[in-house]
Amino acid sequence: MDLCELSFVKKKLGRFLRNDVLEGVIKQAISECGLIEKNDYSVEEMHKILERMIGFGGFCELVARNIKARLILRK
């Protein structure tokens, strides 16, 4: 599973949030970034989504910062 796949983000966030909450958070982050929901994103698009999730705080921030660090280190 690739770090830029939405399913990867959902899997990681699903460890901390109920599925209905998780779906709402992800939809909100994608929408606020001006993107459409799809499974595969470019690295730049994923960075935007993760930055927005960091702004939500709590477990969203924890997961987003972890994935963002992994994206940066993979380059």
PyMOL commands that place a pseudoatom at each C-alpha (Angstrom):
pseudoatom trace, name=CA, resn=MET, resi=1, chain=A, elem=C, hetatm=0, pos=[0.000, 0.000, 0.000]
pseudoatom trace, name=CA, resn=ASP, resi=2, chain=A, elem=C, hetatm=0, pos=[1.431, 3.365, -1.069]
pseudoatom trace, name=CA, resn=LEU, resi=3, chain=A, elem=C, hetatm=0, pos=[1.659, 6.391, 1.237]
pseudoatom trace, name=CA, resn=CYS, resi=4, chain=A, elem=C, hetatm=0, pos=[-0.230, 8.508, -1.326]
pseudoatom trace, name=CA, resn=GLU, resi=5, chain=A, elem=C, hetatm=0, pos=[-3.245, 6.212, -1.377]
pseudoatom trace, name=CA, resn=LEU, resi=6, chain=A, elem=C, hetatm=0, pos=[-6.311, 7.363, 0.500]
pseudoatom trace, name=CA, resn=SER, resi=7, chain=A, elem=C, hetatm=0, pos=[-6.874, 3.797, 1.670]
pseudoatom trace, name=CA, resn=PHE, resi=8, chain=A, elem=C, hetatm=0, pos=[-3.506, 3.957, 3.497]
pseudoatom trace, name=CA, resn=VAL, resi=9, chain=A, elem=C, hetatm=0, pos=[-4.547, 7.126, 5.342]
pseudoatom trace, name=CA, resn=LYS, resi=10, chain=A, elem=C, hetatm=0, pos=[-7.919, 5.585, 6.220]
pseudoatom trace, name=CA, resn=LYS, resi=11, chain=A, elem=C, hetatm=0, pos=[-6.255, 2.438, 7.538]
pseudoatom trace, name=CA, resn=LYS, resi=12, chain=A, elem=C, hetatm=0, pos=[-3.926, 4.407, 9.811]
pseudoatom trace, name=CA, resn=LEU, resi=13, chain=A, elem=C, hetatm=0, pos=[-6.621, 6.806, 11.014]
pseudoatom trace, name=CA, resn=GLY, resi=14, chain=A, elem=C, hetatm=0, pos=[-9.001, 3.898, 11.536]
pseudoatom trace, name=CA, resn=ARG, resi=15, chain=A, elem=C, hetatm=0, pos=[-6.880, 2.749, 14.457]
pseudoatom trace, name=CA, resn=PHE, resi=16, chain=A, elem=C, hetatm=0, pos=[-8.033, 5.804, 16.418]
pseudoatom trace, name=CA, resn=LEU, resi=17, chain=A, elem=C, hetatm=0, pos=[-11.390, 6.914, 14.994]
pseudoatom trace, name=CA, resn=ARG, resi=18, chain=A, elem=C, hetatm=0, pos=[-14.721, 5.269, 14.253]
pseudoatom trace, name=CA, resn=ASN, resi=19, chain=A, elem=C, hetatm=0, pos=[-15.355, 4.738, 10.550]
pseudoatom trace, name=CA, resn=ASP, resi=20, chain=A, elem=C, hetatm=0, pos=[-18.104, 7.378, 10.296]
pseudoatom trace, name=CA, resn=VAL, resi=21, chain=A, elem=C, hetatm=0, pos=[-15.908, 10.022, 11.982]
pseudoatom trace, name=CA, resn=LEU, resi=22, chain=A, elem=C, hetatm=0, pos=[-12.916, 9.032, 9.897]
pseudoatom trace, name=CA, resn=GLU, resi=23, chain=A, elem=C, hetatm=0, pos=[-14.851, 9.375, 6.630]
pseudoatom trace, name=CA, resn=GLY, resi=24, chain=A, elem=C, hetatm=0, pos=[-16.103, 12.821, 7.648]
pseudoatom trace, name=CA, resn=VAL, resi=25, chain=A, elem=C, hetatm=0, pos=[-12.628, 14.047, 8.581]
pseudoatom trace, name=CA, resn=ILE, resi=26, chain=A, elem=C, hetatm=0, pos=[-11.092, 12.848, 5.335]
pseudoatom trace, name=CA, resn=LYS, resi=27, chain=A, elem=C, hetatm=0, pos=[-13.901, 14.261, 3.189]
pseudoatom trace, name=CA, resn=GLN, resi=28, chain=A, elem=C, hetatm=0, pos=[-13.598, 17.607, 4.963]
pseudoatom trace, name=CA, resn=ALA, resi=29, chain=A, elem=C, hetatm=0, pos=[-9.807, 17.749, 4.524]
pseudoatom trace, name=CA, resn=ILE, resi=30, chain=A, elem=C, hetatm=0, pos=[-10.032, 16.878, 0.829]
pseudoatom trace, name=CA, resn=SER, resi=31, chain=A, elem=C, hetatm=0, pos=[-12.819, 19.383, 0.243]
pseudoatom trace, name=CA, resn=GLU, resi=32, chain=A, elem=C, hetatm=0, pos=[-10.994, 22.192, 2.060]
pseudoatom trace, name=CA, resn=CYS, resi=33, chain=A, elem=C, hetatm=0, pos=[-7.948, 21.543, -0.140]
pseudoatom trace, name=CA, resn=GLY, resi=34, chain=A, elem=C, hetatm=0, pos=[-10.060, 21.976, -3.252]
pseudoatom trace, name=CA, resn=LEU, resi=35, chain=A, elem=C, hetatm=0, pos=[-9.477, 18.392, -4.363]
pseudoatom trace, name=CA, resn=ILE, resi=36, chain=A, elem=C, hetatm=0, pos=[-11.831, 15.614, -5.379]
pseudoatom trace, name=CA, resn=GLU, resi=37, chain=A, elem=C, hetatm=0, pos=[-11.979, 12.301, -3.558]
pseudoatom trace, name=CA, resn=LYS, resi=38, chain=A, elem=C, hetatm=0, pos=[-10.036, 9.543, -5.300]
pseudoatom trace, name=CA, resn=ASN, resi=39, chain=A, elem=C, hetatm=0, pos=[-7.768, 6.776, -4.065]
pseudoatom trace, name=CA, resn=ASP, resi=40, chain=A, elem=C, hetatm=0, pos=[-4.419, 7.855, -5.525]
pseudoatom trace, name=CA, resn=TYR, resi=41, chain=A, elem=C, hetatm=0, pos=[-2.978, 11.328, -5.012]
pseudoatom trace, name=CA, resn=SER, resi=42, chain=A, elem=C, hetatm=0, pos=[0.269, 12.948, -6.065]
pseudoatom trace, name=CA, resn=VAL, resi=43, chain=A, elem=C, hetatm=0, pos=[2.803, 13.622, -3.319]
pseudoatom trace, name=CA, resn=GLU, resi=44, chain=A, elem=C, hetatm=0, pos=[1.942, 17.335, -3.455]
pseudoatom trace, name=CA, resn=GLU, resi=45, chain=A, elem=C, hetatm=0, pos=[-1.791, 16.657, -3.141]
pseudoatom trace, name=CA, resn=MET, resi=46, chain=A, elem=C, hetatm=0, pos=[-1.217, 14.283, -0.225]
pseudoatom trace, name=CA, resn=HIS, resi=47, chain=A, elem=C, hetatm=0, pos=[0.911, 16.907, 1.528]
pseudoatom trace, name=CA, resn=LYS, resi=48, chain=A, elem=C, hetatm=0, pos=[-1.993, 19.375, 1.212]
pseudoatom trace, name=CA, resn=ILE, resi=49, chain=A, elem=C, hetatm=0, pos=[-4.458, 16.868, 2.656]
pseudoatom trace, name=CA, resn=LEU, resi=50, chain=A, elem=C, hetatm=0, pos=[-2.116, 15.972, 5.511]
pseudoatom trace, name=CA, resn=GLU, resi=51, chain=A, elem=C, hetatm=0, pos=[-1.483, 19.647, 6.330]
pseudoatom trace, name=CA, resn=ARG, resi=52, chain=A, elem=C, hetatm=0, pos=[-5.221, 20.198, 6.583]
pseudoatom trace, name=CA, resn=MET, resi=53, chain=A, elem=C, hetatm=0, pos=[-5.580, 17.146, 8.838]
pseudoatom trace, name=CA, resn=ILE, resi=54, chain=A, elem=C, hetatm=0, pos=[-2.791, 18.474, 11.072]
pseudoatom trace, name=CA, resn=GLY, resi=55, chain=A, elem=C, hetatm=0, pos=[-4.949, 21.555, 11.572]
pseudoatom trace, name=CA, resn=PHE, resi=56, chain=A, elem=C, hetatm=0, pos=[-7.746, 19.374, 12.982]
pseudoatom trace, name=CA, resn=GLY, resi=57, chain=A, elem=C, hetatm=0, pos=[-5.551, 18.379, 15.939]
pseudoatom trace, name=CA, resn=GLY, resi=58, chain=A, elem=C, hetatm=0, pos=[-5.852, 15.246, 18.089]
pseudoatom trace, name=CA, resn=PHE, resi=59, chain=A, elem=C, hetatm=0, pos=[-5.489, 11.842, 16.490]
pseudoatom trace, name=CA, resn=CYS, resi=60, chain=A, elem=C, hetatm=0, pos=[-5.884, 13.371, 13.029]
pseudoatom trace, name=CA, resn=GLU, resi=61, chain=A, elem=C, hetatm=0, pos=[-2.793, 15.453, 13.667]
pseudoatom trace, name=CA, resn=LEU, resi=62, chain=A, elem=C, hetatm=0, pos=[-0.864, 12.484, 15.054]
pseudoatom trace, name=CA, resn=VAL, resi=63, chain=A, elem=C, hetatm=0, pos=[-1.589, 10.288, 12.040]
pseudoatom trace, name=CA, resn=ALA, resi=64, chain=A, elem=C, hetatm=0, pos=[-1.066, 13.088, 9.503]
pseudoatom trace, name=CA, resn=ARG, resi=65, chain=A, elem=C, hetatm=0, pos=[2.317, 14.071, 10.961]
pseudoatom trace, name=CA, resn=ASN, resi=66, chain=A, elem=C, hetatm=0, pos=[3.437, 10.430, 10.937]
pseudoatom trace, name=CA, resn=ILE, resi=67, chain=A, elem=C, hetatm=0, pos=[2.449, 9.902, 7.299]
pseudoatom trace, name=CA, resn=LYS, resi=68, chain=A, elem=C, hetatm=0, pos=[3.937, 13.255, 6.289]
pseudoatom trace, name=CA, resn=ALA, resi=69, chain=A, elem=C, hetatm=0, pos=[7.277, 12.353, 7.888]
pseudoatom trace, name=CA, resn=ARG, resi=70, chain=A, elem=C, hetatm=0, pos=[7.262, 9.028, 6.073]
pseudoatom trace, name=CA, resn=LEU, resi=71, chain=A, elem=C, hetatm=0, pos=[6.560, 10.798, 2.762]
pseudoatom trace, name=CA, resn=ILE, resi=72, chain=A, elem=C, hetatm=0, pos=[9.461, 13.175, 3.334]
pseudoatom trace, name=CA, resn=LEU, resi=73, chain=A, elem=C, hetatm=0, pos=[11.867, 10.407, 4.342]
pseudoatom trace, name=CA, resn=ARG, resi=74, chain=A, elem=C, hetatm=0, pos=[10.987, 8.245, 1.360]
pseudoatom trace, name=CA, resn=LYS, resi=75, chain=A, elem=C, hetatm=0, pos=[12.406, 10.783, -1.122]
for i in range(1, 75): cmd.bond("trace and resi %d" % i, "trace and resi %d" % (i + 1))
show_as sticks, trace
zoom trace
